[in-house]
Amino acid sequence: MREQISRLMDGDLEGAEAEAAFRELKQSEGFEHWTCYHIIGDCLRRTGAPTAGFSSRFAARLASEATILAPNTTQKPQPARLPLAWAVAATVAAVAVVSSVAVSMLDPQPTALAKAREANVIRTAQPRPQAVSPDYLLAHQEYSPTTLIQGVGPYLRAVSAGDGR
Amino acid sequence: MIAMRRPHPYLPWIGQALLAAAWLVLAPTASADDAAAWLDRAADAAQKQNYVGTIAYQHGGRFETSRLVHLNDQGREYEKLVNLDGPAREVIRMNGEVRCYFPDTKIVRVEPRTFRNAFPSLSPQQQAALTDFYTFRMAGRERVAGIETQAWVFEPKDGLRYGHKFWADPSSGLLVKARIFDERNETVEQFAFTEIAIGAKIDREQVKPTWPVTPPDWKVRQSAPSEDAKDTGWTVMRPPPGFVKIVDGYRRLRDAREVAHLVYSDGLVAVSVFIEPIATAAHPFGVSRQGGINVFVRQQDDNLVTVLGEVPIATVRQIAHSVARR
């Protein structure tokens, strides 16, 4: 079981195997292993682990935070149909799941959940636009067929975010 | 030289005619040839036409505009792209070299080789892959940047690719708009000219870099393919169907680190795989996104594996988990 949880975290499981591992996570023992592996991983990567009591403090902050579930009409007009118009006010990436569920409960439109999810994906990607080196993006662009038919336009992907470092 | 698989170099017209004849017999559908011929025409127009215009780039919640000038002067290509909002950025392509200028941080990035020098034309395998994995069809006529364009769509047949829609100027074949969309038909990324003069008279002055000589206090950063042909020994065990390896070699990054670089393409898009010994500093693992490019970073033993391309997250993730030593 431990091995299955470890493989799940590595993204190695699919289909029925993944579902079985998710069921294990619902058991307290499985959840403990999962938490433990994440702390080990964080320590190895030196990204730091949350301090004691993080979960309860986080839950308290989340409960006190207002969540806006309607599109913000005072926003500047956006070109075309942008998913960001669905301003789910969650300020912390981890709130994504909670707010998506809330939106889906209040708004019966099937697309609302999808849009809210997408909005969160984009939001969470923004704080780290430099997650990939421009070296990589430029090297890739050289071999991408998009360059062949669109000229240097697609190089905007590599230069528009980030400052070249 | 970077070790490269070159299934077919750009063939002279006789070769193309023979290839076309072969396809009449072998091709599973006639449109395999149509799709490849259409791409050839778009590439040819992008290379040979002279044009100047304003291009709008839209991705995620962002929208930015840039000025683009392209000149083909007796077979030599010159291209200049300058953004019009945010911190100034300039991309110059000249004599087979791409330079990106970042004046606020005083950095210029140089790519000594360009795509056109390196990228082989589609192999028959890739031509077939195009219609095995995409439905290529003509869409409506739509007005873009004042031009009555003809739209074309590459609709993916599986969830491992995005959809692509292109709007072409019917007389020159030049693309004036390109949109990448996901399975919900939401725009992932879009490039569109808001105004363009095709066949304009372009002066060499218009494509000259703002900084023809790099100022002495600027940093020059190169990430050239390594000179030595070396087998990286890395491979993707289970590439998504239709993706063929087109590049396998080392690349020297700015601090002289050697990074293995593999490129897989399905003929319409590419996925790059970078493998390097892991540094001690913390790395952001997982998924990120840069316009239409999805990135997946993971650690594999003592190596950092970075996979990126114009494909959905699931595809870069699948490839990243399939990287192995041969």
Interface residues (C-beta under 8 A of the other chain):
Chain A: D10 G11 D12 R45 R46 T47 Q78 P79 A80 R81 L82 P83 L84 T111 A114 E118 V121 I122 A125 Q126 R128 P129 A131 V132 S133 P134 D135 Y136 L137 L138 A139 H140 Q141 E142 Y143 S144 P145 T146 T147 L148 I149 Q150 G151 V152 G153 P154 Y155 L156 R157 A158 V159 S160 A161 D163 G164 R165
Chain B: L39 A42 A43 A46 I55 A56 Y57 Q58 H59 G60 G61 R62 F63 E64 S66 L68 H70 E79 L81 N83 G86 P87 R89 V91 R93 V98 C100 F102 D104 T105 I107 V108 R109 E111 R113 T114 F115 R116 A118 F119 F166 L175 A178 R184 E186 T187 E189 Q190 F191 R221 S223 I246 V247 R251 L253 R254 H261 V263 S265 G267 L268 V269 A270 S272 F274 A282 H283 P284 F285 V287 S288 R289 Q290 G291 G292 I293 V295 V297 R298 Q299 T306 L308 G309 E310 R317 H321
